[in-house]
Amino acid sequence: MKKIIIASGNKGKLREFNQILQKFAFEVIPQNQYQVPDVEETGLSFVENALIKARNAVQHTDLPAMSDDSGIEVDALNGSPGIYSARFAGENATDDDNNKLLIEKLANITEEERTARYHCVIVYMHHANDPMPLIFQGSWEGKILLKPRGENGFGYDPFFYVPTHNCTAAELLPKVKNQLSHRGQALRALQIRLQQDYLN
C-alpha cells in the first residue's frame, strides 16, 4: 500500500480522515509517527496554511503528504474566526475556550444573522518540490446556536446548526456528518483524483 502522511496532530481531524479514507487503498499515517515537528501557520488563507503544513511533512519524511486547513466563517463577525478558528481564543485555546468566545461575540446577534459556514482546504503534495500540488475545497453552510447540542464531533460542531437536517453537526452520526461536511467533500474529491492517478 502507498503511504501518505497526514500533516496534522488534531485527533478529531485524524479520526474523520480515517473514517472517510478507511476503504481507500492507501496507508494513512499521522505525521507524529515520523516525529515531524509542527510548523508555524503564517499564511493568510486556508490554502496557504495547508500548503505550508503539507510541504513541512514531505520535507521531513520524503513521503507524499496531505494536509487540511479548515475553520468556520461567521458572517456577523466579518468572516472570523476564519483561519484562526483553532486559536480564536489564544494560541493554546481549547475547543471550549473558542466556543465561549464565539458565543460571547454573537450574544446580541439575531438567529437570522448568525449565518456561518465551515471551510476546508486539503492539499496533497507528491514530493517536496512538487510544482503543482493537488488542492481541493469543501464548504458547509449553517448557523451558529447560542447553546450547544450533541456529543459527537469536535471544535464548533455543538454550536453549528445544519438546517437541512434540523440539528447540529455534533448531533449527526459520524457517517452522516462525513457525507455532508466540508472535510468530507474535499476528501472525496481528493480520493477520486488519487484513484485516477495511482490506481488506473
C-alpha positions in Angstrom: 0.0 0.0 0.0 1.2 3.5 -0.8 1.9 5.6 2.3 0.5 9.1 2.8 1.5 11.3 5.7 -1.3 13.4 7.3 0.2 16.7 8.4 -2.0 17.1 11.5 -2.0 16.2 15.1 -5.6 17.1 15.7 -7.3 13.9 17.0 -10.7 14.9 15.7 -9.4 15.5 12.2 -7.4 12.3 12.2 -10.5 10.3 13.2 -12.5 11.8 10.4 -9.7 11.2 7.9 -9.6 7.6 8.8 -13.4 7.2 8.8 -13.6 8.6 5.3 -10.5 7.0 3.8 -10.6 3.6 5.6 -11.6 1.8 2.4 -9.0 3.6 0.4 -6.0 1.7 -1.0 -3.5 3.9 0.8 -1.9 3.7 4.3 -2.7 7.0 6.1 -0.1 7.8 8.7 -0.1 10.7 11.2 3.0 12.9 11.0 3.8 12.4 14.6 4.8 8.8 13.9 7.7 10.2 11.9 8.4 12.9 14.6 7.5 15.6 12.2 7.7 18.9 14.1 4.8 21.3 13.9 5.3 24.3 11.6 4.1 27.8 12.2 1.0 28.6 10.1 2.0 32.0 8.7 -0.4 32.0 5.7 -3.3 34.4 5.3 -5.6 31.9 3.8 -6.7 28.3 4.3 -4.8 27.4 1.0 -1.6 29.0 2.1 -1.6 27.3 5.5 -2.5 23.9 4.1 0.5 24.2 1.6 2.8 25.2 4.5 1.9 22.1 6.5 2.0 19.6 3.6 5.4 20.8 2.5 6.8 20.6 6.0 5.6 17.0 6.3 7.0 16.0 2.9 10.4 17.6 3.7 10.7 15.7 7.0 9.6 12.3 5.7 10.3 12.1 1.9 6.8 10.7 1.6 3.7 12.1 -0.1 1.7 14.2 2.4 -1.8 15.6 2.7 -2.8 18.5 4.9 -6.0 20.1 5.9 -6.6 23.6 6.9 -10.1 24.4 7.9 -12.2 26.7 10.0 -15.5 28.4 10.4 -16.5 31.7 8.9 -19.3 33.7 10.6 -20.9 36.5 8.5 -21.8 38.7 11.5 -18.1 38.7 12.5 -16.9 39.7 9.1 -15.6 36.2 8.4 -14.0 35.5 11.8 -12.7 33.2 13.2 -11.6 32.0 9.7 -8.1 30.8 9.5 -7.7 31.5 13.3 -10.6 29.1 14.2 -8.3 26.7 16.2 -6.7 29.6 18.1 -9.6 32.0 18.2 -9.3 32.5 22.0 -5.5 32.3 22.0 -2.5 30.1 21.0 -3.3 27.3 23.5 -7.1 27.7 23.4 -9.3 24.6 23.9 -12.5 24.0 22.0 -14.4 25.2 25.0 -12.4 28.4 25.1 -13.0 29.1 21.4 -16.7 28.3 21.6 -17.1 30.5 24.7 -15.6 33.5 22.9 -17.6 32.9 19.8 -20.9 32.9 21.7 -19.9 36.0 23.7 -19.4 37.8 20.4 -22.7 36.6 19.0 -24.8 37.1 22.1 -26.7 40.1 20.8 -27.0 38.9 17.2 -30.3 37.5 16.0 -30.5 33.9 14.8 -31.2 35.0 11.3 -28.0 37.0 11.2 -25.9 34.2 12.7 -25.2 32.5 9.4 -21.9 30.7 9.1 -20.1 28.1 7.1 -17.3 25.6 7.6 -14.5 25.7 5.0 -11.9 23.0 4.4 -8.9 23.0 2.0 -7.0 19.8 1.5 -3.6 19.9 -0.2 -1.7 16.8 -1.5 2.0 17.1 -2.3 3.8 14.3 -4.2 7.2 15.4 -3.1 8.9 18.5 -1.5 9.5 20.2 -4.9 6.0 19.4 -6.3 5.3 22.4 -8.6 1.6 21.5 -8.8 0.2 20.3 -5.5 -3.4 19.0 -5.7 -5.8 21.3 -3.9 -9.4 20.5 -3.0 -12.0 22.6 -1.2 -15.3 22.0 0.5 -17.8 24.3 2.3 -20.8 23.5 4.6 -23.5 26.1 5.3 -25.2 26.5 8.6 -26.0 28.8 11.5 -24.5 29.4 15.0 -26.6 28.5 18.0 -26.1 30.1 21.4 -26.4 26.8 23.3 -24.6 23.6 22.5 -26.3 20.5 21.3 -24.9 17.0 20.7 -21.9 14.9 21.9 -20.3 14.0 18.6 -17.8 15.9 16.5 -15.3 18.5 17.8 -14.5 22.1 17.5 -17.5 24.3 16.9 -19.7 21.3 16.0 -22.1 21.6 19.0 -23.0 25.1 18.0 -23.1 24.6 14.2 -26.7 24.2 13.2 -27.4 22.3 10.0 -30.7 23.5 8.6 -31.0 20.6 6.1 -31.1 18.1 9.0 -32.6 20.2 11.8 -29.8 19.5 14.2 -26.2 20.5 15.0 -23.1 18.9 13.5 -22.5 17.3 16.9 -25.9 15.6 16.8 -25.2 13.9 13.5 -23.9 10.3 13.3 -20.3 10.3 12.1 -21.3 8.6 8.8 -23.9 11.3 8.1 -21.6 14.1 9.1 -18.8 12.8 6.8 -21.3 12.8 3.9 -22.3 16.4 4.4 -19.2 18.1 5.9 -16.7 20.4 4.3 -13.9 17.9 5.1 -15.9 15.0 3.6 -16.5 17.0 0.4 -12.8 17.8 0.0 -11.6 14.3 0.9 -13.9 12.6 -1.7 -12.6 14.9 -4.4 -9.0 14.0 -3.4 -9.9 10.3 -3.3 -11.3 10.4 -6.9 -8.1 12.2 -8.1 -5.7 9.8 -6.4 -7.6 6.8 -7.8 -7.2 8.3 -11.3 -3.5 9.0 -10.8 -2.4 5.8 -9.0 -5.0 3.0 -9.3 -5.8 3.1 -13.1 
